[in-house]
């Protein structure tokens, strides 16, 4: 078999199995309270680790642009909420900062 | 009729929630398609990478490793390590979903990326299967479509456009998380703790790639169970 195809199939399996397996192991009805609480904290801690430090290095050519873009998203969503405006706003900020660099 | 219109509104809200993900995925997928081409991978194989593997960071890593001649076994093992964080996310999602999704589990699990997971988990209403599947299909379309687009027309795009787009996904993560942080100082502490651990572990560079994030999630969530949220809002 072609090496690239083998890599793709192998990667597909090792990516899909960890995504799939928990749905057969975990069911919300019969979990101990502490396990349930642990699982419910994962969205927050996962987002913490996804944002920090990645957001600050999202624009390697100009780290300050990433800080301003992420900062805008934080301030806007704090004051007004929503997702679309923070997303497009931060992209525009980075875009213009890269243009005038 | 009532039932139909409920489904339709769930479909619409899936599309709306999918827009920021599509915006964030598209340029990254285009970059992947371009890079795959320069690595010497065929159009069909590039498509298969995005359509089957469907995991951004590990796809770029694989291209890199293919380019320097690393063996298939090593690439697959590295992928397992990098993508294992989704095990935790799927476990969390499985505990959250109350609706009977049996038939759709293979699809919902396949589409459970960082971004989709974040949106579904921190949504105010119960996630329905129509919402989840629509959201996932929107994200998937953008990723696979962007890859093909990048393969064919990637080099025609001015680089400043591609360079300014990756912030979109981070902005989305921030926008999803901020309302939760506002509601609870304990959540804020936990988020910062997890990010600090991830940063520290990255700096120490002792774990295989991908496991800094897993360790940060495991440690901070465990601390959260015992110290921060004794009988708190997360228990419902």
Interface residues (C-beta under 8 A of the other chain):
Chain A: X3 X4 X5 X6 X7 X8 X9 X10 X11 X12 X13 X14 X15 X16 X18 X19 X20 X21 X22 X23 X24 X25 X26 X27 X28 X31 X33 X34 X36 X37 X38 X39 X40 X41 X42 X43 X44 X45 X46 X47 X48 X49 X50 X51 X52 X53 X54 X55 X58 X59 X61 X65 X66 X69 X70 X72 X73 X74 X76 X77 X78 X81 X82 X83 X84 X86 X87 X88 X89 X90 X91 X92 X94 X95 X98 X99
Chain B: X17 X19 X20 X23 X24 X41 X42 X45 X48 X49 X52 X53 X54 X55 X58 X59 X62 X66 X72 X73 X75 X76 X77 X79 X80 X83 X84 X85 X86 X87 X88 X89 X90 X91 X92 X93 X94 X95 X96 X97 X98 X105 X106 X108 X109 X110 X112 X114 X117 X118 X121 X122 X160 X161 X163 X164 X165 X166 X167 X168 X170 X171 X172 X173 X174 X175 X176 X177 X178 X179 X180 X182 X187 X190 X191 X192 X193 X194 X195 X196 X197 X198 X199 X202 X212 X213 X216 X217 X220 X221 X222 X224 X225 X229 X234 X235
